[in-house]
Amino acid sequence: MEDFAVKIQGLTVAYDAKPVLSDIDLEIPKGRLTAVMGPNGAGKTTLLKSLLGLIPKVKGEVEFSCVRGKPPKIGYVPQSESIDTDFPVTVLDVVLMGCYGRLGWIRRPSKEDKEFSMEMLSKMKMEQYWDRQISRLSGGQQQRMFIARALAQKADIYFMDEPFKGVDAATEKAIIEILKELRSGGKTVVAVHHDLSTAPEYFDWVTFINNRVIANGPIEQVFVGENLSRTYKAGGVT
């Protein structure tokens, strides 16, 4: 096994006493683009949220590999529909939130922080919307904004929940270019992904789950008919 970014042992997560993830043992490697794939209800979003501590686990251990002797910085891109877009903030306000992990909540963002945030918006071709209220963005524009916020965190590991959902072809192309750039910089990306047709092109590692781990490994070895059949034959609760 390669050097791991995340190691999971015996992870079980339940909603209303019903297990959604059962005894997950999994290692996700450093410096890879990993797709987490499975049918609706397989527990993909639950896996990401449990790793981030956003939902409690019944049991199990999660270990993040240190980076230069320190805990890794983690970036998160949620599903766009999980955000309250009526909150009165602009696009730049949201991206600047990515700086607070480095600044703390007391220090105000500096001119350099604002310039860096604008640079991240430019990467996502969103700089012209910097002062727009987020409720006035399309779904694809919101997704670009949230990825710009994650980039502003200067993270070591990025968790992304369906980053391509509801976006147009141009946005999808822009996002995958950013993901490959992150990989080239030694970053780790773990993304929930649904499109079987693009997975081999976009990702180099895949984790198939359906309430438990079905298969995990390099995409050229694991993305095969037998594993697809075993993964997509049933479902559960996301």
PyRosetta script that sets phi, psi and omega in degrees:
from pyrosetta import init, pose_from_sequence

init()
pose = pose_from_sequence("MEDFAVKIQGLTVAYDAKPVLSDIDLEIPKGRLTAVMGPNGAGKTTLLKSLLGLIPKVKGEVEFSCVRGKPPKIGYVPQSESIDTDFPVTVLDVVLMGCYGRLGWIRRPSKEDKEFSMEMLSKMKMEQYWDRQISRLSGGQQQRMFIARALAQKADIYFMDEPFKGVDAATEKAIIEILKELRSGGKTVVAVHHDLSTAPEYFDWVTFINNRVIANGPIEQVFVGENLSRTYKAGGVT")
pose.set_psi(1, 141.1)
pose.set_omega(1, 178.1)
pose.set_phi(2, -69.5)
pose.set_psi(2, 169.2)
pose.set_omega(2, 172.9)
pose.set_phi(3, -56.2)
pose.set_psi(3, 133.2)
pose.set_omega(3, -175.2)
pose.set_phi(4, -94.6)
pose.set_psi(4, 148.0)
pose.set_omega(4, 169.2)
pose.set_phi(5, -90.8)
pose.set_psi(5, -39.2)
pose.set_omega(5, -179.4)
pose.set_phi(6, -136.5)
pose.set_psi(6, 132.9)
pose.set_omega(6, 174.3)
pose.set_phi(7, -121.3)
pose.set_psi(7, 128.1)
pose.set_omega(7, -176.9)
pose.set_phi(8, -120.9)
pose.set_psi(8, 131.7)
pose.set_omega(8, -178.8)
pose.set_phi(9, -132.2)
pose.set_psi(9, 119.6)
pose.set_omega(9, 173.0)
pose.set_phi(10, 63.4)
pose.set_psi(10, 30.3)
pose.set_omega(10, -176.1)
pose.set_phi(11, -73.4)
pose.set_psi(11, 124.4)
pose.set_omega(11, 174.0)
pose.set_phi(12, -128.1)
pose.set_psi(12, 130.4)
pose.set_omega(12, 178.3)
pose.set_phi(13, -128.9)
pose.set_psi(13, 137.6)
pose.set_omega(13, -177.2)
pose.set_phi(14, -134.2)
pose.set_psi(14, 148.2)
pose.set_omega(14, 169.6)
pose.set_phi(15, -114.9)
pose.set_psi(15, 125.4)
pose.set_omega(15, 179.8)
pose.set_phi(16, 51.9)
pose.set_psi(16, 43.9)
pose.set_omega(16, 177.2)
pose.set_phi(17, 69.0)
pose.set_psi(17, 5.0)
pose.set_omega(17, 176.7)
pose.set_phi(18, -99.7)
pose.set_psi(18, 116.7)
pose.set_omega(18, -179.4)
pose.set_phi(19, -61.2)
pose.set_psi(19, 131.6)
pose.set_omega(19, 174.7)
pose.set_phi(20, -102.8)
pose.set_psi(20, -37.9)
pose.set_omega(20, 172.0)
pose.set_phi(21, -123.5)
pose.set_psi(21, 132.5)
pose.set_omega(21, -174.7)
pose.set_phi(22, -125.0)
pose.set_psi(22, 117.3)
pose.set_omega(22, 173.1)
pose.set_phi(23, 49.4)
pose.set_psi(23, 55.6)
pose.set_omega(23, 179.8)
pose.set_phi(24, -77.9)
pose.set_psi(24, 118.9)
pose.set_omega(24, 169.9)
pose.set_phi(25, -115.0)
pose.set_psi(25, 121.5)
pose.set_omega(25, -170.0)
pose.set_phi(26, -159.4)
pose.set_psi(26, 139.3)
pose.set_omega(26, 169.6)
pose.set_phi(27, -121.8)
pose.set_psi(27, 129.4)
pose.set_omega(27, 177.7)
pose.set_phi(28, -109.4)
pose.set_psi(28, 125.0)
pose.set_omega(28, -172.1)
pose.set_phi(29, -78.3)
pose.set_psi(29, 156.5)
pose.set_omega(29, 174.8)
pose.set_phi(30, -71.1)
pose.set_psi(30, 151.2)
pose.set_omega(30, 169.3)
pose.set_phi(31, 66.3)
pose.set_psi(31, 24.9)
pose.set_omega(31, 179.8)
pose.set_phi(32, -121.5)
pose.set_psi(32, 159.6)
pose.set_omega(32, 167.9)
pose.set_phi(33, -98.8)
pose.set_psi(33, 106.0)
pose.set_omega(33, -175.7)
pose.set_phi(34, -104.4)
pose.set_psi(34, 127.5)
pose.set_omega(34, 173.8)
pose.set_phi(35, -96.9)
pose.set_psi(35, 129.4)
pose.set_omega(35, 171.3)
pose.set_phi(36, -99.6)
pose.set_psi(36, 115.9)
pose.set_omega(36, -170.5)
pose.set_phi(37, -129.2)
pose.set_psi(37, 150.7)
pose.set_omega(37, 178.3)
pose.set_phi(38, 167.7)
pose.set_psi(38, 170.9)
pose.set_omega(38, -177.5)
pose.set_phi(39, -70.7)
pose.set_psi(39, 168.9)
pose.set_omega(39, 172.1)
pose.set_phi(40, -56.1)
pose.set_psi(40, 132.7)
pose.set_omega(40, -179.5)
pose.set_phi(41, 88.9)
pose.set_psi(41, 4.8)
pose.set_omega(41, -176.4)
pose.set_phi(42, -77.8)
pose.set_psi(42, -17.4)
pose.set_omega(42, -179.3)
pose.set_phi(43, 101.6)
pose.set_psi(43, 19.8)
pose.set_omega(43, -176.2)
pose.set_phi(44, -66.1)
pose.set_psi(44, -52.0)
pose.set_omega(44, 178.5)
pose.set_phi(45, -64.0)
pose.set_psi(45, -39.4)
pose.set_omega(45, 177.7)
pose.set_phi(46, -59.4)
pose.set_psi(46, -40.0)
pose.set_omega(46, 178.6)
pose.set_phi(47, -60.2)
pose.set_psi(47, -50.5)
pose.set_omega(47, -179.2)
pose.set_phi(48, -60.4)
pose.set_psi(48, -46.1)
pose.set_omega(48, -177.0)
pose.set_phi(49, -65.6)
pose.set_psi(49, -35.1)
pose.set_omega(49, 178.7)
pose.set_phi(50, -70.3)
pose.set_psi(50, -36.3)
pose.set_omega(50, 177.0)
pose.set_phi(51, -64.8)
pose.set_psi(51, -33.1)
pose.set_omega(51, -179.2)
pose.set_phi(52, -85.2)
pose.set_psi(52, -4.7)
pose.set_omega(52, -178.5)
pose.set_phi(53, 76.7)
pose.set_psi(53, 17.8)
pose.set_omega(53, -179.0)
pose.set_phi(54, -82.3)
pose.set_psi(54, -20.7)
pose.set_omega(54, 173.3)
pose.set_phi(55, -134.0)
pose.set_psi(55, 148.4)
pose.set_omega(55, -176.7)
pose.set_phi(56, -76.0)
pose.set_psi(56, 154.1)
pose.set_omega(56, 175.6)
pose.set_phi(57, -106.5)
pose.set_psi(57, 152.2)
pose.set_omega(57, 175.6)
pose.set_phi(58, -74.3)
pose.set_psi(58, -42.9)
pose.set_omega(58, 178.2)
pose.set_phi(59, -161.2)
pose.set_psi(59, 172.4)
pose.set_omega(59, 176.3)
pose.set_phi(60, 113.1)
pose.set_psi(60, 166.7)
pose.set_omega(60, -178.5)
pose.set_phi(61, -126.4)
pose.set_psi(61, 141.4)
pose.set_omega(61, 176.1)
pose.set_phi(62, -125.3)
pose.set_psi(62, 126.0)
pose.set_omega(62, -178.9)
pose.set_phi(63, -124.9)
pose.set_psi(63, 128.6)
pose.set_omega(63, 175.4)
pose.set_phi(64, -102.5)
pose.set_psi(64, 134.0)
pose.set_omega(64, 179.7)
pose.set_phi(65, -71.4)
pose.set_psi(65, 137.7)
pose.set_omega(65, 179.7)
pose.set_phi(66, -68.9)
pose.set_psi(66, 152.8)
pose.set_omega(66, 176.3)
pose.set_phi(67, -120.6)
pose.set_psi(67, 117.4)
pose.set_omega(67, -176.3)
pose.set_phi(68, 51.8)
pose.set_psi(68, 41.4)
pose.set_omega(68, 175.0)
pose.set_phi(69, 79.7)
pose.set_psi(69, 4.6)
pose.set_omega(69, -178.5)
pose.set_phi(70, -125.1)
pose.set_psi(70, 156.7)
pose.set_omega(70, 174.7)
pose.set_phi(71, -57.6)
pose.set_psi(71, 142.9)
pose.set_omega(71, -177.8)
pose.set_phi(72, -69.0)
pose.set_psi(72, 150.0)
pose.set_omega(72, 170.5)
pose.set_phi(73, -82.4)
pose.set_psi(73, 135.8)
pose.set_omega(73, -173.5)
pose.set_phi(74, -120.3)
pose.set_psi(74, 131.0)
pose.set_omega(74, 174.6)
pose.set_phi(75, -109.0)
pose.set_psi(75, 150.1)
pose.set_omega(75, -175.7)
pose.set_phi(76, -137.6)
pose.set_psi(76, 129.7)
pose.set_omega(76, 173.3)
pose.set_phi(77, -115.5)
pose.set_psi(77, 105.6)
pose.set_omega(77, -178.9)
pose.set_phi(78, -78.3)
pose.set_psi(78, 172.1)
pose.set_omega(78, 170.0)
pose.set_phi(79, -64.8)
pose.set_psi(79, 137.0)
pose.set_omega(79, -173.7)
pose.set_phi(80, -61.9)
pose.set_psi(80, -32.2)
pose.set_omega(80, -177.4)
pose.set_phi(81, -74.3)
pose.set_psi(81, -8.0)
pose.set_omega(81, 179.1)
pose.set_phi(82, -84.9)
pose.set_psi(82, 1.2)
pose.set_omega(82, -175.7)
pose.set_phi(83, -104.3)
pose.set_psi(83, 139.8)
pose.set_omega(83, 176.1)
pose.set_phi(84, -79.9)
pose.set_psi(84, 98.7)
pose.set_omega(84, -176.2)
pose.set_phi(85, -77.2)
pose.set_psi(85, -7.3)
pose.set_omega(85, 176.7)
pose.set_phi(86, -81.0)
pose.set_psi(86, -8.6)
pose.set_omega(86, 178.6)
pose.set_phi(87, -63.5)
pose.set_psi(87, 130.2)
pose.set_omega(87, -170.3)
pose.set_phi(88, -79.1)
pose.set_psi(88, 74.5)
pose.set_omega(88, 176.5)
pose.set_phi(89, -132.2)
pose.set_psi(89, 155.7)
pose.set_omega(89, 177.4)
pose.set_phi(90, -91.8)
pose.set_psi(90, 171.8)
pose.set_omega(90, 177.8)
pose.set_phi(91, -59.3)
pose.set_psi(91, -45.3)
pose.set_omega(91, 180.0)
pose.set_phi(92, -63.9)
pose.set_psi(92, -38.0)
pose.set_omega(92, 176.6)
pose.set_phi(93, -56.1)
pose.set_psi(93, -44.5)
pose.set_omega(93, -178.1)
pose.set_phi(94, -64.9)
pose.set_psi(94, -44.7)
pose.set_omega(94, -178.5)
pose.set_phi(95, -65.8)
pose.set_psi(95, -37.4)
pose.set_omega(95, 177.9)
pose.set_phi(96, -62.4)
pose.set_psi(96, -26.1)
pose.set_omega(96, 177.0)
pose.set_phi(97, -58.7)
pose.set_psi(97, -26.5)
pose.set_omega(97, 178.0)
pose.set_phi(98, -66.6)
pose.set_psi(98, -17.6)
pose.set_omega(98, -179.8)
pose.set_phi(99, -84.0)
pose.set_psi(99, -17.5)
pose.set_omega(99, -170.5)
pose.set_phi(100, -67.4)
pose.set_psi(100, -26.6)
pose.set_omega(100, 177.0)
pose.set_phi(101, -61.8)
pose.set_psi(101, -30.4)
pose.set_omega(101, 177.9)
pose.set_phi(102, -88.4)
pose.set_psi(102, -31.8)
pose.set_omega(102, -174.6)
pose.set_phi(103, -89.0)
pose.set_psi(103, -28.1)
pose.set_omega(103, -165.8)
pose.set_phi(104, 83.8)
pose.set_psi(104, 167.8)
pose.set_omega(104, -173.4)
pose.set_phi(105, -85.9)
pose.set_psi(105, -7.5)
pose.set_omega(105, -177.6)
pose.set_phi(106, -90.7)
pose.set_psi(106, -44.5)
pose.set_omega(106, -179.2)
pose.set_phi(107, -67.7)
pose.set_psi(107, 138.3)
pose.set_omega(107, 176.9)
pose.set_phi(108, -86.0)
pose.set_psi(108, 146.6)
pose.set_omega(108, 177.8)
pose.set_phi(109, -58.2)
pose.set_psi(109, 138.4)
pose.set_omega(109, 179.8)
pose.set_phi(110, -84.8)
pose.set_psi(110, 176.5)
pose.set_omega(110, 174.4)
pose.set_phi(111, -59.4)
pose.set_psi(111, -39.0)
pose.set_omega(111, 179.5)
pose.set_phi(112, -65.4)
pose.set_psi(112, -39.1)
pose.set_omega(112, 177.3)
pose.set_phi(113, -62.1)
pose.set_psi(113, -42.4)
pose.set_omega(113, 179.4)
pose.set_phi(114, -66.6)
pose.set_psi(114, -39.4)
pose.set_omega(114, 178.1)
pose.set_phi(115, -65.3)
pose.set_psi(115, -41.0)
pose.set_omega(115, 179.1)
pose.set_phi(116, -65.7)
pose.set_psi(116, -40.5)
pose.set_omega(116, 178.3)
pose.set_phi(117, -63.3)
pose.set_psi(117, -39.8)
pose.set_omega(117, 176.7)
pose.set_phi(118, -65.9)
pose.set_psi(118, -34.5)
pose.set_omega(118, 176.9)
pose.set_phi(119, -64.3)
pose.set_psi(119, -39.1)
pose.set_omega(119, 177.8)
pose.set_phi(120, -67.8)
pose.set_psi(120, -37.5)
pose.set_omega(120, 174.4)
pose.set_phi(121, -63.5)
pose.set_psi(121, -38.7)
pose.set_omega(121, 178.5)
pose.set_phi(122, -63.8)
pose.set_psi(122, -38.3)
pose.set_omega(122, 177.1)
pose.set_phi(123, -57.5)
pose.set_psi(123, -37.1)
pose.set_omega(123, -178.7)
pose.set_phi(124, -92.9)
pose.set_psi(124, 10.9)
pose.set_omega(124, 179.1)
pose.set_phi(125, 55.8)
pose.set_psi(125, 44.7)
pose.set_omega(125, -178.9)
pose.set_phi(126, -125.0)
pose.set_psi(126, 9.1)
pose.set_omega(126, -173.6)
pose.set_phi(127, -63.0)
pose.set_psi(127, -28.3)
pose.set_omega(127, -178.1)
pose.set_phi(128, -72.7)
pose.set_psi(128, -11.5)
pose.set_omega(128, -178.7)
pose.set_phi(129, -105.1)
pose.set_psi(129, 16.2)
pose.set_omega(129, -169.9)
pose.set_phi(130, -56.9)
pose.set_psi(130, -33.1)
pose.set_omega(130, -176.3)
pose.set_phi(131, -103.8)
pose.set_psi(131, 13.1)
pose.set_omega(131, -179.2)
pose.set_phi(132, -83.9)
pose.set_psi(132, 139.2)
pose.set_omega(132, 175.7)
pose.set_phi(133, -67.6)
pose.set_psi(133, 138.6)
pose.set_omega(133, -168.2)
pose.set_phi(134, -65.5)
pose.set_psi(134, -22.2)
pose.set_omega(134, 178.3)
pose.set_phi(135, -67.9)
pose.set_psi(135, -15.6)
pose.set_omega(135, -178.3)
pose.set_phi(136, -94.6)
pose.set_psi(136, 8.6)
pose.set_omega(136, 178.4)
pose.set_phi(137, -93.8)
pose.set_psi(137, 150.5)
pose.set_omega(137, 171.0)
pose.set_phi(138, -75.1)
pose.set_psi(138, 169.6)
pose.set_omega(138, 178.5)
pose.set_phi(139, -59.1)
pose.set_psi(139, -42.2)
pose.set_omega(139, 179.2)
pose.set_phi(140, -66.2)
pose.set_psi(140, -38.2)
pose.set_omega(140, 178.1)
pose.set_phi(141, -66.7)
pose.set_psi(141, -38.6)
pose.set_omega(141, 176.1)
pose.set_phi(142, -61.0)
pose.set_psi(142, -41.4)
pose.set_omega(142, -179.3)
pose.set_phi(143, -63.8)
pose.set_psi(143, -41.3)
pose.set_omega(143, 177.3)
pose.set_phi(144, -61.8)
pose.set_psi(144, -41.1)
pose.set_omega(144, -179.9)
pose.set_phi(145, -61.5)
pose.set_psi(145, -44.7)
pose.set_omega(145, -177.7)
pose.set_phi(146, -68.3)
pose.set_psi(146, -32.7)
pose.set_omega(146, 176.1)
pose.set_phi(147, -70.0)
pose.set_psi(147, -38.6)
pose.set_omega(147, 175.6)
pose.set_phi(148, -60.8)
pose.set_psi(148, -39.0)
pose.set_omega(148, 177.7)
pose.set_phi(149, -63.3)
pose.set_psi(149, -43.5)
pose.set_omega(149, 178.9)
pose.set_phi(150, -62.3)
pose.set_psi(150, -40.7)
pose.set_omega(150, 178.7)
pose.set_phi(151, -63.4)
pose.set_psi(151, -34.5)
pose.set_omega(151, 179.3)
pose.set_phi(152, -66.3)
pose.set_psi(152, -18.4)
pose.set_omega(152, 177.9)
pose.set_phi(153, -75.2)
pose.set_psi(153, -14.1)
pose.set_omega(153, -177.9)
pose.set_phi(154, 50.9)
pose.set_psi(154, 51.0)
pose.set_omega(154, -173.0)
pose.set_phi(155, -81.4)
pose.set_psi(155, 167.2)
pose.set_omega(155, 173.3)
pose.set_phi(156, -98.2)
pose.set_psi(156, -33.2)
pose.set_omega(156, 179.0)
pose.set_phi(157, -127.5)
pose.set_psi(157, 130.6)
pose.set_omega(157, 178.2)
pose.set_phi(158, -115.2)
pose.set_psi(158, 125.4)
pose.set_omega(158, 172.4)
pose.set_phi(159, -104.7)
pose.set_psi(159, 127.0)
pose.set_omega(159, -176.6)
pose.set_phi(160, -130.3)
pose.set_psi(160, 125.8)
pose.set_omega(160, -177.4)
pose.set_phi(161, -99.6)
pose.set_psi(161, 100.0)
pose.set_omega(161, -179.9)
pose.set_phi(162, 54.7)
pose.set_psi(162, 60.6)
pose.set_omega(162, -177.3)
pose.set_phi(163, -63.5)
pose.set_psi(163, -19.0)
pose.set_omega(163, -178.4)
pose.set_phi(164, -99.0)
pose.set_psi(164, 1.5)
pose.set_omega(164, -174.9)
pose.set_phi(165, -68.7)
pose.set_psi(165, 127.0)
pose.set_omega(165, 173.9)
pose.set_phi(166, 72.4)
pose.set_psi(166, 17.1)
pose.set_omega(166, -179.6)
pose.set_phi(167, -105.8)
pose.set_psi(167, 158.4)
pose.set_omega(167, 178.3)
pose.set_phi(168, -82.4)
pose.set_psi(168, 175.1)
pose.set_omega(168, -175.1)
pose.set_phi(169, -62.2)
pose.set_psi(169, -38.3)
pose.set_omega(169, -179.5)
pose.set_phi(170, -66.0)
pose.set_psi(170, -40.9)
pose.set_omega(170, 178.5)
pose.set_phi(171, -66.5)
pose.set_psi(171, -42.1)
pose.set_omega(171, 179.0)
pose.set_phi(172, -59.8)
pose.set_psi(172, -42.9)
pose.set_omega(172, 178.7)
pose.set_phi(173, -63.0)
pose.set_psi(173, -42.5)
pose.set_omega(173, -180.0)
pose.set_phi(174, -63.5)
pose.set_psi(174, -40.1)
pose.set_omega(174, -178.7)
pose.set_phi(175, -66.7)
pose.set_psi(175, -45.4)
pose.set_omega(175, -176.8)
pose.set_phi(176, -67.4)
pose.set_psi(176, -31.9)
pose.set_omega(176, 175.9)
pose.set_phi(177, -63.7)
pose.set_psi(177, -39.9)
pose.set_omega(177, 177.5)
pose.set_phi(178, -65.1)
pose.set_psi(178, -43.0)
pose.set_omega(178, -179.4)
pose.set_phi(179, -61.7)
pose.set_psi(179, -42.5)
pose.set_omega(179, 179.4)
pose.set_phi(180, -68.2)
pose.set_psi(180, -32.1)
pose.set_omega(180, 175.4)
pose.set_phi(181, -66.1)
pose.set_psi(181, -40.9)
pose.set_omega(181, 177.3)
pose.set_phi(182, -61.5)
pose.set_psi(182, -44.0)
pose.set_omega(182, 178.8)
pose.set_phi(183, -60.9)
pose.set_psi(183, -41.7)
pose.set_omega(183, 179.5)
pose.set_phi(184, -62.0)
pose.set_psi(184, -27.5)
pose.set_omega(184, 178.0)
pose.set_phi(185, -87.6)
pose.set_psi(185, 9.9)
pose.set_omega(185, 177.7)
pose.set_phi(186, 83.6)
pose.set_psi(186, 8.5)
pose.set_omega(186, 179.6)
pose.set_phi(187, -81.3)
pose.set_psi(187, 160.4)
pose.set_omega(187, 177.4)
pose.set_phi(188, -110.4)
pose.set_psi(188, 132.2)
pose.set_omega(188, 177.4)
pose.set_phi(189, -123.7)
pose.set_psi(189, 128.7)
pose.set_omega(189, 176.3)
pose.set_phi(190, -121.6)
pose.set_psi(190, 115.9)
pose.set_omega(190, -173.2)
pose.set_phi(191, -129.2)
pose.set_psi(191, 132.1)
pose.set_omega(191, 168.4)
pose.set_phi(192, -70.2)
pose.set_psi(192, 130.1)
pose.set_omega(192, -174.7)
pose.set_phi(193, -140.7)
pose.set_psi(193, 140.7)
pose.set_omega(193, -176.0)
pose.set_phi(194, -109.4)
pose.set_psi(194, -27.3)
pose.set_omega(194, -168.9)
pose.set_phi(195, -82.6)
pose.set_psi(195, 105.7)
pose.set_omega(195, -179.7)
pose.set_phi(196, -63.5)
pose.set_psi(196, -30.8)
pose.set_omega(196, -174.8)
pose.set_phi(197, -70.7)
pose.set_psi(197, -29.6)
pose.set_omega(197, -177.4)
pose.set_phi(198, -99.7)
pose.set_psi(198, -12.1)
pose.set_omega(198, -175.5)
pose.set_phi(199, -55.3)
pose.set_psi(199, -48.2)
pose.set_omega(199, -178.3)
pose.set_phi(200, -64.4)
pose.set_psi(200, -25.8)
pose.set_omega(200, 179.5)
pose.set_phi(201, -80.9)
pose.set_psi(201, -37.2)
pose.set_omega(201, -172.8)
pose.set_phi(202, -88.2)
pose.set_psi(202, -30.0)
pose.set_omega(202, -169.5)
pose.set_phi(203, -122.5)
pose.set_psi(203, 156.0)
pose.set_omega(203, 177.4)
pose.set_phi(204, -115.6)
pose.set_psi(204, -0.9)
pose.set_omega(204, 177.8)
pose.set_phi(205, -142.5)
pose.set_psi(205, 146.9)
pose.set_omega(205, 179.3)
pose.set_phi(206, -139.7)
pose.set_psi(206, 139.6)
pose.set_omega(206, 172.6)
pose.set_phi(207, -118.2)
pose.set_psi(207, 112.4)
pose.set_omega(207, 175.7)
pose.set_phi(208, -91.1)
pose.set_psi(208, 126.5)
pose.set_omega(208, 175.4)
pose.set_phi(209, -131.1)
pose.set_psi(209, 149.0)
pose.set_omega(209, 169.1)
pose.set_phi(210, -148.7)
pose.set_psi(210, 75.4)
pose.set_omega(210, -175.0)
pose.set_phi(211, 71.6)
pose.set_psi(211, -12.0)
pose.set_omega(211, 171.6)
pose.set_phi(212, -150.1)
pose.set_psi(212, 169.1)
pose.set_omega(212, 178.7)
pose.set_phi(213, -76.4)
pose.set_psi(213, 123.9)
pose.set_omega(213, 176.0)
pose.set_phi(214, -91.2)
pose.set_psi(214, -44.8)
pose.set_omega(214, 179.6)
pose.set_phi(215, -160.7)
pose.set_psi(215, 153.7)
pose.set_omega(215, -177.7)
pose.set_phi(216, -154.1)
pose.set_psi(216, 125.7)
pose.set_omega(216, 178.8)
pose.set_phi(217, 163.9)
pose.set_psi(217, -173.5)
pose.set_omega(217, 178.4)
pose.set_phi(218, -55.1)
pose.set_psi(218, 139.4)
pose.set_omega(218, -170.9)
pose.set_phi(219, -65.0)
pose.set_psi(219, -31.1)
pose.set_omega(219, -179.3)
pose.set_phi(220, -69.6)
pose.set_psi(220, -20.3)
pose.set_omega(220, 178.7)
pose.set_phi(221, -97.5)
pose.set_psi(221, -34.7)
pose.set_omega(221, -169.7)
pose.set_phi(222, -96.9)
pose.set_psi(222, -27.8)
pose.set_omega(222, -177.6)
pose.set_phi(223, -81.5)
pose.set_psi(223, 73.7)
pose.set_omega(223, -176.0)
pose.set_phi(224, -131.4)
pose.set_psi(224, 162.6)
pose.set_omega(224, -173.2)
pose.set_phi(225, -54.9)
pose.set_psi(225, -41.8)
pose.set_omega(225, -177.8)
pose.set_phi(226, -61.7)
pose.set_psi(226, -45.0)
pose.set_omega(226, 179.8)
pose.set_phi(227, -69.5)
pose.set_psi(227, -37.2)
pose.set_omega(227, 176.9)
pose.set_phi(228, -61.4)
pose.set_psi(228, -43.5)
pose.set_omega(228, 179.6)
pose.set_phi(229, -63.8)
pose.set_psi(229, -43.8)
pose.set_omega(229, -179.6)
pose.set_phi(230, -66.1)
pose.set_psi(230, -33.5)
pose.set_omega(230, -176.1)
pose.set_phi(231, -76.6)
pose.set_psi(231, -42.2)
pose.set_omega(231, -168.7)
pose.set_phi(232, -99.2)
pose.set_psi(232, 16.8)
pose.set_omega(232, -178.5)
pose.set_phi(233, -85.3)
pose.set_psi(233, -9.9)
pose.set_omega(233, -178.7)
pose.set_phi(234, -153.4)
pose.set_psi(234, 174.6)
pose.set_omega(234, -179.3)
pose.set_phi(235, -146.4)
pose.set_psi(235, -176.0)
pose.set_omega(235, -178.2)
pose.set_phi(236, -161.0)
pose.set_psi(236, -123.5)
pose.set_omega(236, -177.6)
pose.set_phi(237, -126.3)
pose.set_psi(237, 128.7)
pose.set_omega(237, 179.0)
pose.set_phi(238, -78.2)
pose.dump_pdb("model.pdb")
